[in-house]
Amino acid sequence: MTARIKALGGGVVWGGVTVFFGWPPGEAGWTPMWLAFAALVLVPLALELRSTVESTAAGARGFLWVVRAQVPAAVALTVALLLPPGLWAASAALPWLACTLGLAAVALVRLKAGGLRRSLDGLGADASFIFAAGGGVALVVDRAGYVPWGFGASQVLASAWHLHFAGLLLPLLAGFTQRELFFWRFPARAAIGLILAVPAVVFGGMAAQRGWGLSLATAAGMGFGLAGMAIAVLHVRIALESRRPRITRIGLGLAGTALFMSMVVTALNALVPSAIAEMGRFPLVAWHGGLDALGVGLGGFLAWRRMSVPLVHGAVTVASSSDSQ
């Protein structure tokens, strides 16, 4: 089953569940709905694109296992997000946790085999896989109804979204951008800044929650927002190259525009959290997750998939042959 079919099927499942159950914004807002969209639609596309960097047999075998388990795990996660917090919801989220831990294991195998002298694109993928494991843990914690360190329930789920979108998906887009503009130092610096900012945002939020001040949270949020804006501008820059097909340029432009808008909100939230809370009724803030999931994620991955078609079609063969060794 190709990633395109998985994504289309996931989109049908996500749309059916959203319409049938209504999935209205409750205490957690729109976050559960967009988390399910990421698992069902975006992650299959991301895994397909990243399968081209598997350089070791052990890494390829583990990665292939995750690819095969991802679809049923995403469906189980969707069920978990529909259930009220408790034992059953946490149990339904466990397969997704296993997949994210599998990705982290693949990243550690690659780091052990290749060290830090590999391409920034590959190292960024390793970091994103490790961040995904943190997102999987946060999802199980949230679905179990456990609220650690005085966090609110919605904050735990928001951390899971951050580690999936900002942690797993966005560094991959940054890596693709750096690979495309390899002759320029700025994309590499933006990608490094983004990757470093992801855990900094998490630790800053924890520090603020523990009463240790807002300085780290503000600095990390601003750094993440600025690095994300840089990646957004680079997407638009690539989209303006006339040598690319129009549909690809539209996808890159859409991803860059949506990412820039999303990062503006992120930076403002880091500077003046109360102001953003007051703006919650405005469409830009209310649909923040939609900008990330539909504009940045779907638009970006579809565009990069079109730019990497020869690599993508050869990736399954490479992974399968490694698995057979």
C-alpha positions in Angstrom: 0.0 0.0 0.0 1.5 3.3 -1.1 1.7 6.4 1.2 -0.8 8.2 -1.1 -3.4 5.5 -0.7 -2.8 5.5 3.1 -3.2 9.2 3.2 -6.4 9.2 1.1 -7.8 6.4 3.2 -6.8 8.2 6.4 -8.5 11.4 5.1 -11.7 9.4 4.5 -11.6 8.0 8.0 -10.8 11.3 9.5 -13.6 13.1 7.6 -16.1 10.4 8.5 -15.3 10.4 12.1 -15.3 14.2 12.3 -18.7 14.4 10.6 -20.3 11.4 12.4 -19.2 12.3 15.9 -19.3 16.1 15.4 -16.0 16.4 17.2 -16.9 19.8 18.6 -14.2 21.8 20.4 -14.5 20.9 24.0 -12.1 21.6 26.8 -9.2 20.6 24.7 -10.3 22.7 21.7 -9.5 21.5 18.2 -6.3 19.7 19.2 -7.6 16.1 19.3 -9.1 16.5 15.8 -5.9 17.8 14.3 -3.8 15.2 16.1 -5.9 12.5 14.5 -5.4 14.2 11.1 -1.7 14.3 11.6 -1.6 10.6 12.5 -3.9 9.4 9.7 -2.9 11.7 6.8 0.4 13.5 7.4 2.6 10.9 9.0 2.3 8.3 6.1 3.4 11.0 3.7 6.3 12.0 6.0 7.5 8.4 6.5 7.5 7.8 2.7 9.7 10.9 2.1 12.0 10.0 5.0 12.4 6.4 3.8 15.1 7.6 1.3 17.6 8.2 4.1 17.7 4.7 5.6 21.4 3.9 5.3 21.8 0.8 7.6 20.1 -2.5 7.4 19.1 -2.4 11.0 17.6 1.1 10.6 15.7 0.1 7.5 14.2 -3.0 9.2 13.0 -1.0 12.1 11.7 1.8 9.8 9.8 -0.7 7.7 8.2 -2.2 10.8 7.0 1.3 11.8 5.6 2.0 8.3 3.6 -1.3 8.4 2.2 -0.7 11.9 1.5 3.0 11.4 -2.0 2.8 9.8 -3.6 0.5 12.4 -1.9 2.5 15.2 -3.3 5.8 13.8 -6.8 4.3 13.7 -6.4 3.1 17.3 -5.2 6.6 18.3 -8.2 8.2 16.7 -10.4 5.9 18.8 -8.4 6.9 21.9 -8.9 10.6 21.2 -12.7 10.0 20.9 -12.9 8.2 24.3 -13.0 9.9 27.6 -9.7 9.8 29.5 -9.1 6.6 31.3 -7.8 3.0 31.0 -9.5 2.3 27.7 -8.4 5.5 26.0 -4.8 5.0 27.3 -4.8 1.4 26.0 -5.9 2.5 22.6 -3.1 5.0 22.4 -0.4 2.4 23.2 0.1 1.2 19.6 0.9 4.8 18.5 3.3 5.1 21.4 5.0 1.8 20.1 5.3 3.4 16.7 6.9 6.6 17.9 9.3 4.6 20.2 10.2 2.6 17.1 11.0 5.8 15.2 13.2 6.9 18.1 15.0 3.5 18.1 15.6 3.9 14.3 17.1 7.3 14.9 19.4 6.1 17.7 20.6 3.2 15.5 21.4 5.6 12.7 23.2 8.0 15.1 25.3 5.1 16.4 26.1 3.9 12.9 26.8 7.3 11.2 27.6 9.6 14.1 27.2 13.3 13.7 29.1 13.6 10.4 26.0 12.8 8.3 24.0 15.3 6.4 22.0 17.9 8.3 18.9 16.6 6.5 19.5 13.1 8.0 20.4 14.4 11.5 17.2 16.5 11.4 15.2 13.4 10.7 16.8 11.6 13.6 15.9 14.5 15.9 12.3 14.6 14.7 12.0 10.8 15.3 13.2 11.2 18.9 10.8 14.2 19.4 8.0 12.0 18.2 8.6 9.5 21.0 8.0 12.4 23.5 4.7 13.1 21.7 3.7 9.5 22.0 4.4 9.5 25.7 2.4 12.8 26.1 -0.6 11.3 24.3 -0.7 8.2 26.6 -0.4 10.4 29.6 -3.2 12.6 28.4 -5.5 9.7 27.5 -4.9 8.1 30.9 -6.2 11.3 32.5 -2.9 11.9 34.3 -1.9 15.5 34.8 1.7 15.8 35.9 3.5 18.8 37.5 0.3 20.8 37.9 -0.3 21.1 34.2 -3.8 21.5 32.9 -5.3 18.6 30.9 -5.4 20.7 27.7 -1.7 21.6 28.2 -0.7 18.0 28.2 -2.5 17.4 24.9 -1.1 20.7 23.5 2.4 19.3 24.3 1.6 16.2 22.4 0.5 18.3 19.4 3.7 20.4 19.7 5.9 17.3 19.7 4.1 15.9 16.7 3.8 19.0 14.5 6.8 21.1 15.7 8.7 18.0 16.7 8.1 15.4 14.1 6.7 17.1 11.0 8.2 20.6 10.9 11.9 19.6 11.2 11.4 17.3 8.2 10.2 20.2 6.1 13.1 22.2 7.4 15.5 19.4 6.3 13.9 19.2 2.8 14.4 23.0 2.5 18.1 22.7 3.6 18.7 19.9 1.2 17.2 21.9 -1.7 19.2 25.0 -0.8 22.4 23.2 0.2 24.5 25.9 -1.4 23.3 28.5 1.1 24.2 28.6 4.8 21.0 30.4 6.0 18.6 27.4 5.5 21.0 25.2 7.5 21.1 27.7 10.4 17.3 28.1 10.3 16.9 24.3 10.4 19.3 24.0 13.4 17.6 26.8 15.2 14.2 25.1 14.7 15.4 21.7 15.9 17.0 23.2 19.0 13.9 25.3 19.8 11.6 22.3 19.9 12.9 20.8 23.2 13.5 24.4 24.5 9.8 25.2 24.2 8.9 22.1 26.1 11.4 22.8 28.9 10.4 26.4 29.0 6.8 25.5 29.5 7.7 23.1 32.3 9.9 25.8 34.0 7.0 28.3 33.8 4.6 25.7 35.2 6.9 25.0 38.1 7.1 28.7 39.0 10.7 29.2 37.7 9.8 32.3 35.6 8.8 32.9 32.1 12.2 33.9 30.6 13.0 30.5 29.1 9.5 30.0 27.8 9.5 33.5 26.2 13.0 33.1 24.6 12.3 29.5 23.4 8.9 30.6 21.9 10.4 33.6 20.1 13.3 31.5 18.8 11.0 28.8 17.6 8.7 31.4 15.9 11.6 33.2 14.2 13.2 29.9 13.0 9.8 28.8 11.7 9.3 32.1 9.9 12.7 31.6 8.2 11.7 28.2 7.0 8.4 29.7 5.7 10.2 32.3 3.7 12.5 29.7 2.2 9.5 27.7 1.1 8.1 30.7 -0.7 11.6 31.4 -2.2 11.7 27.9 -3.7 8.1 28.3 -4.9 9.0 31.3 -6.9 11.5 29.3 -9.0 9.8 29.2 -12.4 11.4 25.9 -13.4 9.1 23.9 -11.1 5.6 22.7 -12.1 2.8 25.1 -11.2 1.0 22.7 -8.8 4.3 22.1 -6.9 4.9 25.8 -6.6 1.4 26.4 -5.3 1.8 23.7 -2.7 5.1 25.2 -1.5 3.7 28.7 -1.5 0.7 27.6 0.5 2.9 25.8 3.0 5.2 28.8 3.4 2.3 31.3 3.8 0.5 29.1 6.3 3.6 28.4 8.3 4.5 32.1 8.4 1.0 33.0 9.8 1.2 30.2 12.3 4.7 31.3 13.5 3.6 34.9 13.9 0.9 33.7 16.3 3.5 31.5 18.1 5.9 34.4 18.5 3.1 36.7 19.8 2.0 34.1 22.2 5.5 33.9 23.6 5.7 37.6 24.0 2.2 38.4 25.3 0.3 35.2 26.2 -2.7 37.2 27.6 -3.1 39.1 24.4 -3.4 35.9 22.4 -5.9 34.5 24.9 -8.1 37.6 24.3 -7.8 37.0 20.6 -9.1 33.5 20.8 -12.4 34.4 19.1 -10.5 35.5 15.9 -10.3 33.0 13.0 -6.5 33.1 12.8 -6.0 31.9 16.3 -9.0 29.6 16.5 -7.8 27.8 13.3 -4.2 27.7 14.3 -4.2 23.9 14.2 -5.9 24.0 10.8 -3.1 26.2 9.4 -0.5 23.8 10.7 -2.3 20.6 9.6 -3.8 21.6 6.3 -1.6 24.4 5.0 1.8 23.5 6.3 1.5 19.8 6.7 -0.7 18.7 3.8 0.4 21.4 1.4 4.0 21.0 2.3 4.3 17.2 2.2 2.4 16.9 -1.0 4.6 19.5 -2.7 7.8 17.9 -1.5 6.5 14.5 -2.5 6.1 15.8 -6.1 9.7 17.1 -5.9 11.0 13.8 -4.7 9.0 11.3 -6.9 12.0 9.4 -8.2 13.4 8.9 -4.7 10.1 8.0 -3.3 9.4 5.2 -5.7 12.8 3.7 -5.1 12.5 3.9 -1.3 10.3 0.9 -0.7 12.6 -1.3 -2.7 15.6 -0.2 -0.7 13.8 -0.7 2.6 12.5 -4.1 1.5 15.8 -5.4 0.3 17.5 -4.3 3.6 14.8 -6.1 5.5 15.4 -9.3 3.7 19.1 -9.4 4.5 
